[in-house]
């Protein structure tokens, strides 16, 4: 009896020792008040907390806590918070981190501290390419997936001439480059491009040049605030009424809500997630809506998905050791309300199906947030493509 008791005590202490600091701590590093705060921000914090609550609030018998930081879209602030979290606050996992410049700065700290980081709202392919890391995962999208998915499916549907309105910085250039390659590969033509600077207040001249090109598709290669302002301005200039279509290489459901269906109707875009796709997406999204009073973006839904996958991997690994948890996350398929046919690849990119959608007309929308018609499923392998040989984690 004494031997059994001793063995039980030893086993208990061994399990306890597997959770650092006796707490599993998740840090949501996001933009709480700036231009990315609606599609990330408090919504990402809420999604992470929902995942923790649904998991039961404990992992391996230890409490799970969520803390919040605002990086204000500044790489130096993001890096400083990440360093403090990993060093002082003993954070085990950082999630979210909108904009690639901040995400890459946080990735450097995660590598240095040998701690986990999952990015959701950053699209640079470098995360799983030349800067790939055993400690960093990219969960929701990258620029290639959105650009390739949209361009390939739109060309298939007859949209074979394109003109781009491209944000004049690295993210916009990357979207245009990837989409242009797919357009020409599939027999289409790129008729030209204009490149407004970031946050240009008056986009009229750029819209008029796109309209004058007579291209069937006007590709919007950029993010907020230019992308939403371009869609609004295009509506004012009668782009859709004139027979041209716009394809946004990055647009979120909160953007469509802000713009309104009158201006956004007919817009084509690719998304990783739509709240009204089926019973699984609706069930979770309605719970989220009850807390946030708006429907989730693909980034916010992805936070829930990845935090749940992480906590399950901690449970399966019997430890919160970063590399052991990451290995467990790669073992199982990712199949939940967010991801279909998902898998975390060797390069730490989570590959999953995406959806080409078209924004409904006001007459087609039957209830609040009823914004998208799903036109096509895009397989993850087609959208994301093969692993980048530049990634050191990829077997040569």
SULURBEL-V778880 format. One record per residue. RES is the residue in one letter. SS is DSSP state (alpha for helix, beta for strand, coil for the rest). D_CENTER is the distance of its C-alpha to the mean C-alpha in Angstrom with 1 decimal. Layout:
res=(RES RES)
ss=(SS SS)
d_center=(D_CENTER D_CENTER)
//
This chain:
res=(X X X X X X X X X X X X X X X X X X X X X X X X X X X X X X X X X X X X X X X X X X X X X X X X X X X X X X X X X X X X X X X X X X X X X X X X X X X X X X X X X X X X X X X X X X X X X X X X X X X X X X X X X X X X X X X X X X X X X X X X X X X X X X X X X X X X X X X X X X X X X X X X X X X X X X X X X X X X X X X X X X X X X X X X X X X X X X X X X X X X X X X X X X X X X X X X X X X X X X X X X X X X X X X X X X X X X X X X X X X X X X X X X X X X X X X X X X X X X X X X X X X X X X X X X X X X X X X X X X X X X X X X X X X X X X X X X X X X X X X X X X X X X X X X X X X X X X X X X X X X X X X X X X X X X X X X X X X X X X X X X X X X X X X X X X X X X X X X X X X X X X X X X X X X X X X X X X X X X X X X X X X X X X X X X X X X X X X X X X X X X X X X X X X X X X X X X X X X)
ss=(coil alpha alpha alpha alpha alpha alpha alpha alpha alpha alpha alpha alpha alpha alpha alpha alpha coil coil alpha alpha alpha beta beta beta beta beta beta beta beta coil coil coil coil coil coil coil coil coil coil alpha alpha alpha alpha alpha alpha alpha alpha alpha alpha alpha alpha alpha alpha alpha coil coil beta beta coil coil beta beta beta beta beta beta beta beta beta coil coil coil coil alpha alpha alpha alpha alpha alpha alpha alpha alpha alpha alpha alpha alpha coil coil coil coil coil beta beta beta beta coil coil coil alpha alpha alpha alpha alpha alpha alpha alpha alpha alpha alpha alpha alpha alpha coil coil beta beta beta beta coil coil coil coil coil alpha alpha alpha alpha coil coil coil coil coil coil coil beta beta beta coil coil coil coil alpha alpha alpha alpha alpha alpha alpha alpha alpha alpha alpha alpha alpha alpha coil coil coil coil beta beta beta beta beta beta coil coil coil alpha alpha alpha alpha alpha alpha alpha alpha alpha alpha alpha alpha alpha alpha alpha alpha coil coil coil beta beta beta beta beta beta coil coil coil coil coil coil coil coil coil alpha alpha alpha alpha alpha alpha alpha alpha alpha coil coil coil coil beta beta beta beta beta coil coil coil coil alpha alpha alpha alpha alpha alpha alpha alpha alpha alpha alpha coil coil coil coil coil coil coil coil beta beta beta beta coil coil coil coil alpha alpha alpha alpha alpha alpha alpha coil alpha alpha alpha alpha coil coil coil beta beta beta beta coil coil coil coil coil coil coil alpha alpha alpha alpha alpha alpha alpha alpha alpha alpha alpha alpha alpha alpha coil coil coil coil coil alpha alpha alpha alpha alpha alpha alpha alpha alpha alpha alpha alpha alpha alpha alpha alpha alpha alpha alpha alpha coil coil coil coil alpha alpha alpha alpha alpha alpha alpha alpha alpha alpha coil coil beta coil coil coil coil coil coil coil beta beta beta coil coil coil coil beta beta beta coil coil beta beta beta beta beta beta coil coil coil coil coil coil coil coil coil coil coil coil beta beta beta beta beta beta beta coil alpha alpha alpha alpha alpha coil coil coil coil coil coil coil coil coil coil coil coil)
d_center=(54.0 53.6 51.9 49.5 48.7 48.2 45.9 43.8 43.7 42.7 39.9 38.7 38.7 36.9 34.0 33.9 33.8 30.6 28.5 28.5 30.1 30.3 27.0 23.4 21.6 17.9 16.9 14.1 14.0 12.7 14.2 16.7 18.8 17.6 15.8 12.2 13.8 13.6 9.9 9.5 13.1 15.4 13.2 11.0 14.5 15.8 13.3 14.1 17.7 17.8 16.7 19.5 22.0 21.4 22.0 25.2 24.7 26.2 25.5 28.6 30.6 29.0 27.2 23.4 22.6 19.7 20.1 18.4 18.4 17.9 17.4 18.2 16.0 18.7 18.4 21.8 21.1 17.9 19.9 22.9 21.1 19.5 23.0 24.7 22.5 23.0 26.7 28.1 26.0 25.3 21.6 20.5 16.7 14.5 10.9 8.3 9.9 8.7 10.3 11.1 14.8 14.4 12.0 14.6 17.3 16.1 15.8 19.4 20.5 18.9 20.8 23.9 23.9 22.9 20.4 16.9 13.6 10.1 7.3 3.8 4.1 6.3 7.1 10.6 12.0 14.5 12.5 13.8 16.6 19.4 17.9 16.8 17.9 19.0 17.5 13.9 11.2 7.9 6.3 3.6 4.7 7.4 10.0 12.4 10.8 10.4 13.7 15.5 14.6 15.7 18.7 20.0 20.1 21.5 24.2 25.2 25.9 28.1 26.0 27.6 28.1 25.4 25.5 22.6 22.0 20.0 19.0 21.4 19.3 17.5 14.1 16.1 18.5 16.1 14.8 18.5 19.7 17.5 18.2 21.9 22.5 21.4 23.5 26.6 26.2 26.4 29.4 28.1 28.9 27.2 29.7 28.4 26.0 26.2 24.2 24.2 23.5 20.6 21.5 24.5 26.5 28.3 26.6 29.6 31.0 27.8 27.5 31.2 30.9 28.2 30.4 33.5 31.9 32.4 29.3 28.2 24.5 23.3 19.9 17.9 16.2 14.6 12.8 14.5 17.4 18.8 16.8 17.9 21.4 21.8 21.2 23.7 26.1 26.0 27.0 29.8 31.1 31.2 28.8 28.0 31.6 32.8 31.1 28.3 24.7 21.5 18.4 15.3 13.0 10.3 11.2 10.0 12.6 13.7 14.6 16.7 18.2 19.2 20.6 22.4 23.3 26.4 24.6 21.4 23.3 23.1 19.8 18.0 14.2 11.8 9.1 7.7 9.5 12.6 14.6 17.9 17.6 19.9 21.6 19.0 16.2 18.9 20.4 17.4 16.3 19.9 20.2 17.2 18.9 22.1 20.7 18.7 20.7 17.7 15.3 11.7 8.6 6.0 4.2 7.9 8.7 6.5 8.4 11.5 11.1 10.8 13.5 15.7 15.5 16.4 19.2 20.5 20.7 22.6 24.9 25.5 26.0 28.3 27.0 24.1 24.9 21.7 22.5 24.1 21.1 18.8 21.4 21.6 17.8 18.4 21.5 20.3 18.2 15.1 16.4 15.6 14.8 11.1 11.6 14.6 16.4 13.9 15.1 14.3 16.2 18.7 16.6 14.0 11.3 10.4 11.6 11.7 12.9 11.5 13.6 15.5 16.6 19.1 19.6 22.8 26.0 27.3 29.9 27.5 25.5 27.4 25.8 23.4 19.7 21.1 19.3 18.3 20.4 18.8 20.5 19.3 17.4 16.0 16.4 13.9 16.7 17.4 14.0 13.0 16.7 18.7 18.1 19.0 22.6 22.1 20.2 23.0 21.7 22.2 25.7 27.8)
//
